[in-house]
Amino acid sequence: MAPVNEERMRATEQLRRDLAVLTATVEHPNGLCTVTASPAGEIRALHLHPALLRQGAQAVGQVVTETVRLATNAAVQTSFNKTALALGDGMAIDVESIAGDSPFRSTWNPVVPPKPPAEQAPPERRPRSPRVADTDDDAFFDNPSWLR
């Protein structure tokens, strides 16, 4: 029994070391910003394309914020994956029950600019074709040999 506990302790210690230096690098869907972030949201690297800077401060702020969120979520997801590999799925499920669902399981949604309210029209309804009476159903249920 002792070798299993020692093995688990080594795996836990290695996991701590791996998580301490873990980062994820993500490029914004528009390709104008790349961020490397830790699971805690610490920005380790930030690269802005010159074209983004010409779009103004508000656009830069929005794109950087979205990219940091995506990079942080990717780093957190990677930490969940490493936890599952090192300690097993059961322990990863326990961690999720305490910390909440992993980012890609619960809130993964790509960055998509919201549409203005005028463009959000309700889905188009298509007329249904008229139903045709099916006379074969009655023949199936009228057969007493099939009602066992």
Secondary structure, 3 states (H helix, E strand, C coil): CHHHHHHHHHHHHHHHHHHHCCCEEEECCCCCEEEEECCCCCEEEEEECHHHHCCCHHHHHHHHHHHHHHHHHHHHHHHHHHHHHHHCHHHHHHHHHHHCCCHHHHCCCCCCCCCCHHHCCCCCCCCCCCCCCCCHHHHHHCCHHHCC
